[in-house]
């Protein structure tokens, strides 16, 4: 591969970091000075060559939007918030990853199959997990109150108003992230 081909394969979006910094929780992305505390504390980082919170923050700062949004490893984040708890600059890497995931779903139309399944359950039942009838009967026998009944129409309206219904309908899914 020639130098020209290498340079062309990496698209840089100089406005990307500003776009990300406007999202709730991602406002401090420019404060990251790459100390590495987030990556040292991340339980996922030790198992993935791509998923390193420090690296993700730097890629945002460099404007490597396509590389970030196209990488399935973004979906590995367990949202344990260890990266946020220990950051000396209050950079919320987990929130930045959430923003990147939302952008990947919307712009690249991709998400893990389990996310689609959970969202589908939410639309159908009002709960992200399908609750079996046997569990409901057991709750009743134990004297627990019935679970609240969700307003499915409101949920559907929120999904429609946010564009999430269309994203769910069009997104390609993958079963698992290969590491």
N, C-alpha and C positions, 0 to 999 in steps of 0.2 A: 504494500500500500504506500503510495507516495505521500509526501507532506501535504500536498493540496487536498488529497482525498481525506486525510486525517483531519485537517482543519475544517473541511466541509461537514464531516460527520458529527461535529460537536456544535450544536446551535446554542448561542448565548442570547438570552433575553435580558438586557440590562434593566428593564423595568420590573422584572419578576420579583425581586426582593421587596420592592415598594408595594407591589400587589399583595404579596403575602403579609407584609407588615400592617396592612389595613384590616386584616381579619382578627376577630376577637381571640386573644390568647397568643397571638403571634407578633404583637407590637414591638417586642424587644429583640427581634432577630438581628438587627444591626449591632447590638451590643455584644454579641458573641465574639470573644477574642480567642477562641479555640483552645481553652485550657484543658479540655478532655475529661473533665469531671463527669459530665453526662454519660460519656461512653464507658468510663470506668465503672459506673454504677448500674449500667443497663444490663439486665439479665439476658436480653436477646443478642446484644452485640457480640458476645463471645461465640455465638453459633452461626453467624452470618458474615460473609466477606463484604457485603454491601451495607447491611443495616448497622450503622454506627451513628448515633445521634450527632456527634461532632461533624462527621462527614456530611450528613444531611443538611445541617445548618450552613456549612461552608458552600455546599452546592447551591443552596438557595441564595446565599450572598453573591455567588458567582453567576447566577442567572441560568443555571443548567436545568431549566424547566422540563424539557423533553426527557432528559435522562431520568429525572426524579419521577415524573408522572408515568413513565413507561416501565418502571421497575416494580415487580410484584412484591419485593421485600418490604415495601412501605406498609404492607398489611400485616407484617410480623409484630409490630408494636403491641405490647400487651396493655398499654395505658396504665402502667403501675406508678407512673409519675416520679420515679426515682431520679430521672434526669432533671426534673423541675425542682425537686426538694433540695438538691445539692448544688444547683447552679449559682455561682457567685454574682452573676449578672441578671438573674431572674428571667432568663430566656426559657420560655415554655416549649421545649422541643416536642413534647407529646402533643401539645396543641397545634404546633406547626405540622406535625405528621397528620393530625386530623384534617387540617386544611388541605394538605397535599392529597390525602385520600379522597376528600370530597371533590377536589379538582380532577383527579384521575377518573373518578366515576363519571363526572359530568363531561369532561373534555375527551378522554380516551375511551369512555364507555366500557369500563372494566371494573370488576369487583370479585371478591371471593364468593363462591357458591353459597357458603354459610351465611354471608351477609344478606344475600338475596332471600334465602330461606327465612331468616329471622324477620326481615322486613315484610315478607309475604304473610308470615304468621301474624304480625302486628296488624296488618290490614284486615285479615280474616277474623281474628279473635280479640284483638285489643291487647294481646300479650305476645312478647317475642318468642316465648316457648309455648308450644301446644300443651295444654294441661289436660291430661287424660281424665276421663269420667271417673275412673277408680280413685284418683287423687281427690277429686271433688267430693266423692262419697265418704272417703276416709276423713276429710276435713269435717264433714257434717257429723260423723260418728264421734269425733273428738270434741264436738261442741264448739268448733271454730266458726266464726261468721262466714257467710258466703263471700266469695271474691267479688269485688265490684264489677259491674257490667260496663264495659267500655262503650263509648259512643262511636261506633264504627263509621258513621257518616262524617263525624268531625275528623277522625283520623284520615279518612279518604280525602276530605277537603284539604287538609294540611298537606298531604302527599301531593295532591294536584297543584295547590297554590305554590309549593316550593319547587315544582318540576320533578320531584322524586319519582312519581309514578312513571313518567316517561323514561327516566334514567333506568328504573327497574326493568321496564319493558324492553329496552334496547341494549342494556349492558351485556357484554360477554362475560362469562364467569370462568373461573379456574378452580379446580378442586383443592389444590394446595400449592404452597410456595416451595419450589425446589431450592434447596440450599447446597 
